[in-house]
Amino acid sequence: MTQKRILLAFLGTVTGISLTAFSFNNQQVAFASSQSGETNGVERVENNQSLLIARRRKRRRKARKCSSQIASYYGSNTKLTAAHKTLPFGTRVKVTNKNNGRSVIVRINDRGPFVRCRVIDVSRKAARQLGMISSGLAPVTLQVLGK
């Protein structure tokens, strides 16, 4: 029994699976235990007298903080509109380009952007007034003006 526990522990460290073995009603059983509680999948293998359940740990990425707020633009060319993740629709926001000091007032009418470190997507017309058409991205500051 101790040899099987050692083998299971060795296999667990090699494959990145956390395993625990114990006997239950004179039958050898090995169960997996995950520290984070989340699993990618469960594997169940039945041998002659043993049952092995293995759970693979999910690797988490560390969240990186953004050094500045970045704006991008999208293809709508007719109005001064923007997309923001959380602000209510109809909210007016003053967007100021930190590189050249230009600013424009836009109205939130969409959700997005869904890219890390980007806080707002402005329309093409607003991007032209901000002077960010050639670069596509610009560091900005936002000032919420209300409805």
C-alpha positions in Angstrom: 0.0 0.0 0.0 2.8 2.4 0.8 4.5 1.6 -2.5 1.2 2.5 -4.3 1.0 5.8 -2.4 4.6 6.7 -3.3 3.9 5.8 -7.0 0.7 7.9 -7.0 2.5 10.9 -5.4 5.3 10.6 -7.9 2.9 10.4 -10.8 1.0 13.4 -9.4 4.1 15.6 -9.3 5.3 14.6 -12.7 2.0 15.2 -14.4 0.8 18.2 -12.3 -2.0 16.3 -10.7 -2.6 16.2 -7.0 -3.5 12.7 -5.8 -4.5 11.1 -2.5 -4.8 7.4 -1.8 -6.6 5.5 0.9 -8.3 2.2 1.4 -12.1 1.9 1.7 -13.8 -1.5 2.5 -10.6 -3.4 1.7 -10.4 -1.8 -1.7 -7.6 0.5 -2.9 -9.0 3.9 -4.0 -7.1 6.9 -5.2 -8.8 10.3 -5.3 -7.6 13.6 -6.7 -7.7 16.7 -4.7 -7.1 20.2 -6.2 -5.9 23.1 -4.2 -7.8 25.7 -6.2 -11.0 23.7 -6.4 -11.2 24.3 -10.2 -10.6 21.6 -12.7 -10.1 21.4 -16.5 -11.3 17.8 -16.7 -11.8 14.6 -14.7 -10.2 11.4 -15.8 -11.5 8.1 -14.4 -9.5 4.9 -14.9 -10.5 1.5 -13.5 -7.9 -1.2 -13.1 -8.4 -4.6 -11.5 -9.0 -3.4 -7.9 -8.2 0.3 -8.0 -10.1 3.4 -9.1 -8.1 6.5 -10.1 -9.8 9.9 -10.4 -7.4 12.6 -11.6 -8.2 16.3 -11.8 -5.9 18.6 -13.6 -5.3 22.0 -12.1 -6.2 25.0 -14.0 -3.3 27.5 -14.4 -4.2 31.1 -13.7 -2.6 34.1 -15.3 -1.6 36.9 -13.1 -3.6 40.1 -13.8 -1.4 42.8 -15.1 -2.2 46.4 -14.3 -2.3 48.9 -17.1 0.1 51.9 -16.9 -2.3 54.3 -18.8 -5.8 54.4 -20.2 -5.8 53.9 -24.0 -8.5 54.7 -26.5 -9.0 53.1 -29.9 -11.5 53.9 -32.6 -14.0 52.0 -34.8 -15.5 52.5 -38.2 -18.7 54.6 -37.6 -18.0 57.9 -39.3 -21.2 59.9 -38.9 -21.6 60.8 -35.2 -19.5 61.6 -32.2 -20.2 58.3 -30.3 -18.2 55.9 -28.2 -18.3 52.5 -26.6 -17.5 52.0 -22.9 -17.7 48.8 -20.7 -19.7 50.2 -17.8 -21.0 53.7 -18.3 -24.8 53.9 -19.0 -26.0 54.5 -22.5 -26.6 58.2 -23.3 -23.8 59.4 -21.0 -21.7 62.2 -22.3 -17.9 61.9 -21.8 -15.2 64.4 -22.5 -12.2 62.5 -24.0 -8.8 64.2 -24.0 -5.8 63.0 -26.0 -2.7 63.2 -23.7 -0.3 63.4 -26.6 -1.6 66.5 -28.2 -4.2 68.0 -25.8 -7.1 67.8 -28.2 -10.5 66.9 -26.7 -14.0 65.9 -27.9 -17.3 65.2 -26.2 -18.9 61.9 -27.2 -22.0 60.0 -26.2 -21.9 56.4 -25.1 -24.0 54.2 -27.3 -22.3 50.8 -27.3 -20.4 48.3 -25.1 -16.7 47.6 -25.5 -13.7 47.6 -25.9 -12.9 44.1 -24.8 -9.2 44.4 -25.1 -6.9 44.7 -22.0 -5.9 48.3 -21.1 -8.4 50.0 -23.5 -11.0 52.0 -21.7 -13.0 53.5 -24.6 -13.6 53.0 -28.3 -14.5 56.3 -30.1 -16.1 56.7 -33.5 -13.9 57.6 -36.6 -15.2 61.2 -36.5 -14.2 61.6 -32.9 -10.8 60.0 -33.5 -10.2 62.5 -36.3 -10.9 65.4 -33.9 -8.6 63.8 -31.3 -5.8 63.3 -33.9 -5.5 59.6 -33.5 -6.4 58.3 -37.0 -2.9 57.5 -38.1 -1.8 55.8 -34.9 -5.1 54.0 -34.1 -4.5 54.2 -30.4 -3.9 57.1 -28.0 -3.5 57.6 -24.3 -6.5 59.5 -23.0 -8.2 60.9 -19.9 -11.9 60.6 -19.5 -14.2 63.1 -17.8 -17.9 62.1 -17.3 -20.2 65.0 -17.9 -23.5 63.3 -17.2 -26.6 62.8 -19.5 
